[in-house]
């Protein structure tokens, strides 16, 4: 079985528990809030999709696209 390889916007490989930085301000659908550029997200979790990661920001569970993330 092939292992899923997840990469950030710079091509660095991401793993469960990594910390990442948001490289672009993003509006949260249905949340009415915005995740600002430069926000650090800790302890990401990989999903079945290599273009998305699951994380918690301000107590909200959110799925972010890897194209907007940079590994710390």
C-alpha positions as CSV (number, residue, x, y, z in Angstrom):
1,X,0.0,0.0,0.0
2,X,1.4,3.4,-1.0
3,X,1.9,5.9,1.8
4,X,0.3,9.3,1.3
5,X,2.8,12.1,0.9
6,X,1.5,15.5,1.9
7,X,3.5,18.6,1.0
8,X,3.2,22.3,1.9
9,X,3.3,25.2,-0.5
10,X,7.1,25.0,-0.7
11,X,7.3,21.3,-1.3
12,X,8.3,20.3,2.2
13,X,6.8,17.0,3.5
14,X,4.2,17.3,6.3
15,X,3.7,14.8,9.1
16,X,1.1,14.4,11.9
17,X,1.9,16.8,14.7
18,X,3.8,19.3,12.6
19,X,3.5,23.1,13.1
20,X,2.7,25.2,10.1
21,X,2.2,28.9,9.3
22,X,-0.7,30.2,7.2
23,X,0.7,32.1,4.2
24,X,-2.5,33.9,3.1
25,X,-5.4,35.3,5.1
26,X,-8.4,32.9,4.7
27,X,-12.1,33.4,5.3
28,X,-13.7,30.5,7.2
29,X,-16.8,29.3,5.5
30,X,-19.8,29.3,7.8
31,X,-17.6,30.6,10.7
32,X,-17.8,34.3,9.9
33,X,-14.1,34.7,10.9
34,X,-10.8,35.1,9.1
35,X,-7.6,33.2,9.7
36,X,-4.9,35.9,9.4
37,X,-1.7,35.5,7.4
38,X,1.2,34.4,9.7
39,X,-1.0,32.4,12.1
40,X,0.8,29.5,13.5
41,X,-1.1,26.2,13.6
42,X,0.2,23.5,15.9
43,X,-0.4,19.7,15.8
44,X,-1.9,19.3,12.4
45,X,-3.4,16.0,11.4
46,X,-3.1,14.5,8.0
47,X,-6.3,13.4,6.2
48,X,-7.0,10.9,3.4
49,X,-6.6,13.8,0.9
50,X,-3.0,14.9,0.2
51,X,-4.2,18.5,-0.4
52,X,-5.8,19.0,3.0
53,X,-4.9,18.8,6.7
54,X,-7.1,18.9,9.8
55,X,-6.3,21.2,12.7
56,X,-7.8,23.3,15.5
57,X,-7.7,27.1,15.5
58,X,-9.2,29.0,18.4
59,X,-11.1,25.8,19.5
60,X,-12.6,25.3,16.0
61,X,-11.8,22.1,14.1
62,X,-10.9,23.3,10.6
63,X,-9.7,21.6,7.4
64,X,-7.0,23.7,5.6
65,X,-5.6,23.3,2.1
66,X,-1.9,22.6,2.0
67,X,-1.3,25.2,-0.7
68,X,-1.9,27.9,2.0
69,X,0.5,26.4,4.5
70,X,4.3,26.6,5.1
71,X,6.1,24.2,7.5
72,X,7.8,25.8,10.4
